[in-house]
Amino acid sequence: MILSDYFFIPMIVFFVFLALVAGFFLFHRVLHKTAIREIKFQPFNFVYKSYRGDYSKNGTILESMLDQLKAADVPIVNMGVIYYDNPRKTRKKELRSDVGFMVPETVGANRVPELNVKSIKHNDYLATSFPYKSRFSIAIGAMKVYKAFNKELTKRHKPEREIIEIYDMQNRTIVYLMPME
């Protein structure tokens, strides 16, 4: 074997790896600019469980709630989570969130007694969206969107607020809303 063969194979492996990483970034729109805009959003009912602790556990809570809602024959519009704390400023065990589902306005608290129901009635929101391509989209979207929200809040001289994430699986989109009032 000549010396160039020892360099040729690792170079091919390196370029294939580089192409896969670039494909992943393009597929998940990592380099796409996140635009924050002010919108009005319709009020909605939210069936939820309040949770205190690591935000990474919210998916498990959503799965268990889904079984409860199916058993109670509650129609579901979209999954959602309301995040009250910034994980960069709050310890994991103290993070607060409401984990649940958007439901039609006809669903009341007596439909599923072990779950909470509230109506979200803010008028104006800062908002953006991010495409849902895979489970990685949730983490990538959060990194990009929260940074963009912070820039917008600094520009407007506004304090941080809770952020509502709505997982619209029908349209394969994650909608991010921050109440303005």
N, C-alpha and C positions, 0 to 999 in steps of 0.2 A: 504494500500500500504506500502510496505517496503521502507526503505531509499534508497536501491540500485536502485529501479525503477526511482527515481528522477535523478540519475546520468547516467543511462543506455540510456535513450532517447537523452539527450544532447550529449552524446558521439557518438551515431550513427549519429546524425545530423552533428557533427563536422567532423567525418571521411568521410561522404559522401561529405561534402563541400571540404575537403582536396583532395579527389579523383577527384572531378570536376576541381579544380584548377590545380592539377598535369596533368590531361588530357588536359586541355587548353594549358598548357606550352608545353607539348609533341607534341600536334597537330600543334601548331604554331612554333615549333622548337626554342623556346626561349633559350634553353640551348646548342644549336648547335653552334660550333665554326665558326666564320666568317673569311674566308681566303681571303686576298687581293692579287691579282696577277696583273702583267703588261701584257696588251694585245694590239693588233691592232684591231680597229673596223672600219668597212666600213663607208664611208661618207654617210650622209642621208639628205634629205630635211625635214624641220620642219616648219609646218604652226602653228602660235602661236599668242597669245596676251600677251603683256607685262603687268605685274601687280605689283603694289607696295602696300604692306599691309600684313596682317596676312596670312601665308601660308595655314591655314585651309580653306580658301575661294577658293583655286585652284580647288577643285572638282566641285564646282558650275560653275566655268568658263569653265571647260572641258565639262560639260553637255550642256551648251549653245552653245559652239563651235561645238559640235557634230551635233546639229540640223542644224547649218549653213552649215557644210561640207556635210551633207546628202542632203540638199536642192540644193547645188551646184554640187552634184554628184561627189564629190572628194573621191577617194579610200583612205582608211586609213590603215596604216600598224600597228602602235601601238600608244597608248597614251604616253605622256611624259611631264616632267617638268624639267626645268633648274633652279636650285636654286643658286642664286649668293651670298647670305649672310648667315652667321651663326646666327641662332635665339638666341643663347646664348650671342652673342656679339652685336646684332643689335636690336633696338626697333621694335616691331611688325609693326607699321605703316610705317617703313622705309625699310622693307624686300622687296627684288626685286626678281621676278621670271618671266620666260617665260613659259607660259602654252599652251600646244598644242598637235599636233599629228605628228608622222612621216608619210610622204607621199611618193609616188613614185617620182623619179627625174623628171618625165614629168610634174608634177604639178608646175605651175608658179604663180607669184604674181597676174596675172590678173584673175585667176580662182575664187578667193574669195577676191575681192578688199578691204573689210573691215578688213582683217586679214593680218598679216605679214608672209613672207616666207623667210627662210634663209637656207643656206646649212651648215651643221656641218661637218667640214673637218679636225678635229684633227687626228693625226695618232696614237699616243700612249696614253693609258689610264691606270690608276689604276682602277681595276674593281672587282666587286663581284656580287653575286645575292642572292636573298632570295625568298623562295617559297611564292606564294600568296595563302593563305588558306581562308581568309576572309578579311573584311575591317580592322580588327585589325592588319593584316600583314603589312600594310603600316606604322603604328606607331611603331610596334615592330621592323620591319626591319630597320627603320630610327634610332632607338635607338642603335641597335647593329652595324649597318654598319657605321654610322658616327663616332662612338667611334673607330672602327677598322681602318677607314681611318685616323683619327687623330693620332693614334699610328704609322701607316705606314709613315705618313708625317713627324712625329717627328724623326723616325728612319732614314729617307732619308734626313733630314734637308731641307725639301721643304715647301713652304708656302701653306696655304689653297687656294683652287681654287673653281670654281663653280662645282656643282655636277649635273649630268644629271641622272634622274630617268626615266627608260623606263618600262612601265607596259605592259608586254607581256601576255595578257590574254589568248591567244591560248595555251601557255605553262604554264600558271598559275605561272609566275615568275616575280619578280621585278629585273631589271638589274640596277646596280649603276655604273656610269662611272665618273671618274675625269680626265680631260685632264692633260697630263704631260708637254707639252711644253708651 
